[in-house]
Amino acid sequence: MRRRSAENRRPAEERRSAEPRRPARRRRLLAGGLRTRLVVTFVLVSALSALTTAALTFHQARTAILERAQDNAVRDLRAQAASLAPDLPARPAEGDLRGLALQLDRAGGARDWRVAAAYRDGTLVTPRRPGPDLPAGLAHRAARATTVLVQRYHRDGRPRLAVAVPVVPADHPDRPSGLVVYATFSLTAQEQDVASLVRAARAGALPVVLAALIPALLAARRVLRPVRRLRSAAESMATGDLDTRIEVTGRDELADLGGAFNIMAATLQEDAATLRAMEARARRFAADVSHELRTPLAAMTAVTGLLDDDAASGHLGPETSEAITLVADETRKLAHLVEDLMEISRFDAGAARLDPDEIDVGELLHKTLALRHWQDRVAVDVPDGLRARLDPRRIDVVLANLTGNALRHGGPRTRVRIRARAEAGRLVLTVHDRGPGIPDDLLPHVFDRFTKGDTARTRSEGSGLGLAIAAENARLHGGTLTAANSPDGGAVFTLTLPRDPA
């Protein structure tokens, strides 16, 4: 039998009120935090998608605008050079080159390019000043090239394009003639077009991100609704409502989670019902056995008492007297064990009731010690006039168990001290012995049933139920009973009770 069996039998409403409930504000914050994370994640993904799309669009548009400007410039310059170059002599002089450059400059029109011509690594000949500002190395490469060379560069922070068109003979297209026509012009207009695209993309991305809030909220609500139902069902199960189930809709992962929860709840409910039935049978069996043993044990105790008196008077032989004394002691122990089992059964069944009365704590302590002839071995420290409303019979049981345990395990010459004091409407009783104390491995289990101080002994004077009964009586009063080892040596049991239990 386990002590928590009585806890399992309490109504669900009582257990629900006893369970520590998470504050509603904290639960709202947790739910809001998950909703916020989902919405923020959705919006971030939307923003990232919009920015990625805008970046790709910008890159492709910029490339297309610049390549179109470049292709137009190359096409126009090549066409003009092809139409004017045949009129030049085979070895053009500087005047011929200047005339060619002047005609190319006039043909540029609205393009506003700056042109120049050169022959066989000669000086650039321009129709006007200043001439084209070519990037470094372009003229050197163009003198030996047979194809058009194009290079984008920046001058004074502004983008420009340089084009070099080598003029090749018609009869030898793979042999450079040495005549090269150059042109440079600004790409500022194209960059402005690109900047307009960037502004348009930026202006369009913000509404997209804001519009993403609506599907984000809807998606978060759709995801969180089954999560909230699952949380509420889990909280209900935690308070003891094992018949809680959730409605499963859909075929997604959340629906699978809900189905798994329902299967788990059904399994737990079945197992809990089986355990409760087994515990009920075990409690009934212990109670029935204890009740059935009570009557014959009472008769056996009376008979062994008479025989014990005869043995003490010397009317029987030594061996018979010793046997009778042994039987009488074991019978008394068995009777005491049966009484303890009956008491435990009443606690488990929820049948234990308080019969409180206004008592003098000091007087109750002295009566408890005098009834068991312990007054010479126990020191009592109780303020005069300390009173409390308690069940005197149950407190007597608690004090007797604690004091007897201290005398039994503290050693043959140990001194036990009992102190009582009032603290903030509560009565605090401490039982302190000067013995070896409680082993560290036994301390967490000292109030468990059938726990004994010397686990190596197969037989001991106590039944192992005394401290468990004392703890149950303390809880019945709405108090607590704790055990610890004193820094000065010995064990200390602290009983804390309300002075006026409800």
N, C-alpha and C positions, 0 to 999 in steps of 0.2 A: 504493500500500500504506500502511496506517495501523498505527501501533504498537499500538493497542488490539485488533488482530486476534488476537494471542496471548492476550490477556485473555479474549476471547470463546470461545476453545477450551478454557479450563480447565474441569474438571468442576464441576458445579453445587455439589457439597459443598464444594469448595475455595473457590469464589467466595462461598458462603454464610458460610464461616468468616472470609473476608477482609472482608466487608461489616460496617460498624459497626452492631451490633444495638442496638436501643433496650432499655434495662433493663426486665426483666419488671415490676418494681414500678411504673415509670412507665407502662407499658402498662395495668396494672391500674387505676392512678389515672385514666388517660384514659377507660377503659371505665366505671369507676365514676362518673366525673364526668358522662358522658353519661347513664348510668342515673339518677343523682341528679337531673339537670336534668329528665329526662322525668317522673320520679315527682313531683318538686316541682311541675312545671307542671300535671300531672294533678290533684294534690291542691289546688293553688291554684284551678284552674278549678272543681273540685267545691266547695271552700269558698265561692268567689264565687257559684256557682249557689245553694248552700244559703242564703247570706246574702241574696242578692237575693230568693229565694223567701220567706224569713222576713220581709224588709223589706216586700215587697208584701203578704204576709199580715197583718202587723202593721198596715199602713196601712189596708187594707180592713176589718179587724176593728175597729180603733179608730174608724174612720168609722161603721161599722155600729152599734157600741155607743152612741156619742154621739148619732147620729141617732135611734136607737130611744128613748133617754131623752128627747131633745128632743121627738120626736113625741108620746110619751105625755104629757109635761107640757103641751104645747100643746093636745092633745085634751081632757085633763081640765079644764084651766083654761077653755078655750072652752065646754065643756059646762056647767060650773058657772056661768059668767057668763051664758050664754044662758038658763039656767033661773031665775036670780035677778034679772036686770036688768029683766024686765017688771014686777016688783012695785014698782019705784022710781018716784017722781014724775018728771015731765018735767024739772024742775030740782031735782035732789037736793041737799039740804043736807048739812052736815058729818056730822050724826047719821045720815042715811040712808047716806052713804058708809061710815061706821064700821060700821054694821050689816051692810052688804054685805061689807066686808072681814072682819068677824068670822065670817060664815057661810062665806066662802071659806077662811078659815084652818081652821075645823073640818072642812071637806070635804077638806082636804089629807091628813089622817090620817098615815099612815106616810111620806108623801113629805117631811114636815117642811119645807114651803116657807114663805117669808115673803111675805105678800101686802100689797097696798095698793091704794087706789082714788083716782082724781083726776077732777075735772070741770073742763073748759075751762082748762087750764093752772093749775089751783089747786094748793093744797098737798096733798101725799100724805097720805092718811088711813089709818092703820094700826090694827089691833086691839090691838097690843101693842108694847112697846119691847124691843129696837130694831126698827126697820122694815127693809124691804129696802134693801140697799146697791146701788142701780142704777148701772150704768156711765154715764159722762158722756155726755150728749146723747141718751140713749134716751127720756127723758120728753118732751123737746122734739119729737122726731120722731114719737112715738106719738100726741101730741095731734092731729096732722093726718093720721094714717094711717087707712086703711080696712081694712087687712089686718094679720095678726099679725106682730109684730116679735120676732126672736129674736137674742140676742147671747151668745156665750161669752166669759168674761173670767176674770181671776185676781184674787183678793183675799187678801192676806197669804200669797202663794205657793200658794194652793189654788184649783183650778178651780171655777168656778160658772157657772150658766146663768140668764139673765134673759129673761123672757117678758112681752111687752106685748100685751094683747088689746083693741083698740078695740071698743066696743059700738056697733053701727050699727042704726038703726031698720029694722024689717022692711019698711016701705013705701018707704024710701029707702036701699037698701044701698050706694049709692055716695056717700052724704053722711055725714061723721062726726058723731056725736052729741055729742062732747066728753067722754063718759064712757070712761075707760080703766082696765082692771084690770091690775095688775102682780103678778108673782110671781118670786121668785129662790130657787134651791136649790142645794145642793152637788153637784158631780160627782165627789167623792172616791171613792165606791164604784165608779163606772165606770172611773176611772183605775186603781184597784186591779185591776180585771178586766183592763184593758189590760196592766198590769205583769205580771200572771200569764201572759198570753199571751207577753210578751217573754221571761220566764224559761223558759217551755216551749219556745219557739223556739230559745233559746240552748242549752238542755240537749239538744235534738234535733239541733242542727247539729254538735256535737262528735262524736257517734257516726257521723254521716254522713261527716264528714271522715276519721275513722279508718277507717271501712269502705271509703273510696275508695282506701286504700293497697293493698288486695288487687288490684282491677282495674288499678291503676296499675302495680304490679309485673309483673303478667301482660302488660299492654300493652307495658311497657318491654322485657320479655324477648322478646316477639314481634317487636318492632322491631329490637332489638339483635342477635338471632341472625343474620339475614342480613347485618347490618353487620359483625359479627365475621368471618363467613365471607368477606365481600368484603375485609376488611382482611388476613386471613391469606393469601388468594389474591394480593393485591397485593404483600405482603411476599415471597411465594414467587417471583413474577415479577421482583421487584427483585433477587433473588439469582440469576436466570438460568433459573429453571424456567418457560420460556415455554409449556409444555404444561399449565399449571395451568388448571383450569376449576372453576366453582362450580355447584352444583345449584340450578336455578331452580324454585321452587314458587310457585303462586298466580298471580294476574293483576293485582297492584297495582303501585304505582310502584317498590317495591323489587324486584319480579320483573323489571320493565322494566330497572332498573339492572343487575341480574345478567345479563340477556340482553345488554345493551350491553357489559358487561365481557367476557363470553365472546367476543363478536364482535371486540372490540379485541384480546383475547389471541390469537385465531386469526390476525388480520391481522398482529400483531407477530411471531408465530411464523413465519408464511410469509415475511414480509419479512426476518426475521433469517436464516432458512435460505437465502434467495436471496442475501443479502449475504455470508454465510459461504461459500457456493459460489463467488461471484464473487471474494472475497478469496483463497480457496484456489487458484482458477485463476490469479489474478494472481501469488500467491507462487510457484506452480509454474512459471509462465511466466518470472518473473524468475530463479528458481533454474536452470531449464533453459537459459535464454539465457546466464546468467553461466557455467554449467558448460561450455556449448558454446564460448563465446568464450575460455575459459581456455587451452585447448591451442593454438589458432592464435595467441593473443596471446603465449604463452610463446615460440613460434618467432619471431614478429615482433620481440619484445623482444631475442632473441639476435641476430637478423640486424641490426637497427638498431643494436645495441651495437657490432657489428663495423664497420658502416659509419660509425658515429660516431667510432670510433677512427681509421679511415682519414681521415675528414675532419679530425680534430684533427692528424694527422701531416702534412697539407699535400699529400698525393698527389692530391687532387681539386681541381677549380677552386673559386673562391669561391662562385659561385652554387649549385653542387652541394653544397658543404659546408653552406651555410646551409639548403638544403632538407632535407638529411639530418638536420641538427641539429633542425630543426622537427619532422620526422616522428618522430624518436627521442623528443623530449619529449612529443608527443601520444600516442605509443604507451605510454610509461610512465604517463601520466595515465590512459589508458584501462585499462591493466592494474590500476592502483590502484583505479579505480572499480569494476571487475569484482570485485576482492577485497572491497571494501566491500559491494557488493551481495550477495556470497556470505555475508558475515558477517551482514548484516541478515536474509537469508533464514533463516539458522540460528536467530537470535533469534526470528523470527516463527513458525518451525516448532517452537519449544520444544526444539531440538536442541543449544543452547549449554550446555556443561557446564563446571564449575569444576575446575581441577586445582591445589588449594591446596598451598602449601608454606611452611615457616617461612623468612622472608626478613628481611634487614636493609634497612630502608627507605632509609637513606642510601646504601647501596651500590647499590640498585636505581635510585635517582634519578641517581646519577653515571653508571651504565652507560647509562641511557636518553639522557642528554645527550651522552655521549661517542660513542655509536653514530651520532648525527646531527650531531656537531660543533657542538653548541650550548653547550658548557661555558664558553666565553668570554663568552657573551651572557646567561647565566642565573646568578643568585645562588641558592645553596641554603642553607637554614637548617634543619638537622635535628639533634636531640639525638643524642649518641653512644649506641649500643646500643639504639636504637628498633627493635623487631622486631614483626612481625605475621604472621599466617598468611593469605596471599593467593595468588592465581593470578598469578605474576610476568609471564606473557605478556600477560594482559589488563590488568593495572595499567600495564605498559609502553605498551600501546596508548592507555590513558586519558591518561597523562602526556604522551605524544608528541602526541596530538591537542590537549590543552589548551595545552601549551607552543608548539607550532607555530602554533596559532590566535593566541596572544598575540604571538608574534614577527611574524606575517604582518599582523595588523591594528593592532598597537601603533605601527608606524612603523619606518623604517630604523634609527634610533639608539635605539630603546627598550630599556630594561633590564627583564628579567622576573625576578621573585623567587618562589621556591618555598619555602614553609614547611611543616613537618610537626610535629605535636605529638600527644600522647596525652591523651584526655579521657574519663574514666569508662568505660574499657574499649573506647573507639573511637579510631580513627586519623583525624585531621583534616588534610587536605592543602589548601593554598590556593595558587593561581597568580595572581599580581598583576602587571599590566603598568602602565606609565605612559602609555599611549596615550590616544586620545580617548574611550574607553569605548564602551558599547553603546547605540545609539539607543533611546529609550524605547519607540517603537512596535515595535522588534524584540526587546526584552528578553523578553517573555512567550513568544516563539516561537524562542528561540535554540537549543533542543534539538530542534526539529522537523526532519524529514528534508528535505534539499535546501534548507535555509535558509542564505543567504549573507549575509555582513556588508554587502556593497555590492550592493543589489538592482538598482541601475541598470546594472551591468555584465553583459553577456551572457556573457562568458567570465571565469573566475577560476581561480586556481591550485588551489583546493580543490574537492571534489565536493559539498560541502554535507551529507555524511553523517558526518563525523568526530565532531562533538559528539553526534549522535544515537547513534553507536556507543559513545562514552564513557559516555553516560547509561545505555545498556542494560547495559554492563559493570558500572557502579556498582550498578544494581538487581540484577544477577545475584549480586553479593557481599552483597546485603542492605543496601546503603548508599544514599546520595543524592548527587546532583550538582546544585548550584545556581549561578546566575550573578547578579551584581549589579554596580552601579557604585560605586566607592569614593568617599567624600566628598573624598578627596585627589586624585581624578582617576584614570582608567584603569578597566579591568574587573577584577573579582575572581571567580574560579571556586573554589568550595569543594567538595571531595570528602570525604565522611564515610563511613567504612567500619568495620565491626566488626573488632576485632583478631583474632578467632577466629570466622569465619563458620560457621554450622551446616551 
